[in-house]
Amino acid sequence: MSRLIAALYRLLYDGLLCRLPEPTAIAFGQSALRMLPLDRLPVFRLEDPRLAITLGGVRLENPLILAAMYYDPRILRRTMGLGFGAVTAKSITLGPRPGHPEPNLVRTRTASGPGLVNCNGFQNPGVEAFRASLRGFDHRVPLIVSVAGETVEDYVTLVRELGPLGELVEFNISSPNTKLVYEWSARPHELRILLERVRAATAKPLIVKLSPDFAEVNEREIIPAALDAGVGIVNYGNTRRIEEPRLSQGSGGLSGPEIFGATLANVRRTREKFGAALEIIGTGGVDTPAKAQALLRAGANAVGYFTGFITRGPILARRILEELVASA
Ligand SMILES: Cc1cc2nc3c(=O)[nH]c(=O)nc-3n(C[C@H](O)[C@H](O)[C@H](O)COP(=O)(O)O)c2cc1C
């Protein structure tokens, strides 16, 4: 059954979604997620005790994580019933941000499959409105809240305000679309202070989300500093910065299968270098069960994806979980 749904979704994506202008496709997809009660259909999930893991001491029913992109609680709630072991909310900033003007998302298609390039620019409602929107939110699976700031104080405030809303807290130092967070990777000394201050601001397990553009600095400075500060989980990682003249900013973050090779190499190297001291979420380019398997075999504790959710549809989680159970 899941194979059939996956094949039908490919037809829908290639035949319709891919042909609509990007903003229309996004509006269509998000409306469908809000309106269609897909999370009530058991076919989109697979429960098996062999799939359970812990991440930062938090139990996840399985190792799949929806990567940061959505902040609407109706969508977050829906995706929590679509097979993921945890769901990440979009990175939230102190104040609301309109994001970059359109075009801020374009599609790519290479031999490796369909991908995206975005310069979203942290379009989000800001901490107050986001917090209010999550009042009474029912955590069907663990929620990972994500924060993005400019200064150490921004992060500390955000982590204090949003930490209580999630089971885990991710802090984003890696989105390439604004100067807001990307620059942190180029300032490892200040980053060490940031890691320590953020660690002191919450008792929740912390995840630092890394950029694949800074592999050397990540592994030489940032991960050791994170471990010293008591931040034991890395998400490796975010999109890769590329020039893209179709976008309003002339550049953006590439996601999807083109970045998978780097994700796999980064996860493998990081596991070899840091051993069991570190928990790793492998994110970037997963759009098939085989890619999720490969990341777990290379040493990832969990696997995140976003673009695959769009290009392969909500059935992808179930397809991956079936393969994981088959090889358990
Ligand atoms: C439109 C869009 C918005 C995103 N917003 C965020 C964000 O707010 N915070 C973040 O950490 N990552 C964000 N990401 C990055 C994804 O969470 C993920 O790390 C990246 O897309 C690589 O994974 P993928 O190839 O599976 O999509 C965004 C990605 C896209 C395509």
The ligand as a Gaussian input file, in Angstrom:
#p B3LYP/6-31G(d) Opt

LIG

0 1
 C       12.179000      26.589000       2.694000
 C       13.127000      26.095000       3.753000
 C       13.134000      26.715000       5.011000
 C       14.017000      26.271000       5.995000
 N       14.012000      26.883000       7.229000
 C       14.890000      26.469000       8.187000
 C       14.908000      27.064000       9.475000
 O       14.112000      27.947000       9.806000
 N       15.829000      26.639000      10.358000
 C       16.733000      25.641000      10.066000
 O       17.541000      25.285000      10.925000
 N       16.714000      25.050000       8.868000
 C       15.826000      25.435000       7.935000
 N       15.819000      24.821000       6.714000
 C       16.808000      23.746000       6.449000
 C       16.213000      22.343000       6.674000
 O       15.750000      22.187000       7.996000
 C       17.272000      21.252000       6.367000
 O       18.333000      21.353000       7.297000
 C       17.852000      21.388000       4.953000
 O       16.829000      21.692000       4.037000
 C       18.604000      20.127000       4.495000
 O       17.780000      18.988000       4.574000
 P       16.931000      18.438000       3.316000
 O       17.869000      18.252000       2.179000
 O       16.320000      17.161000       3.813000
 O       15.880000      19.469000       3.042000
 C       14.922000      25.215000       5.710000
 C       14.886000      24.593000       4.456000
 C       14.007000      25.016000       3.485000
 C       14.009000      24.316000       2.143000

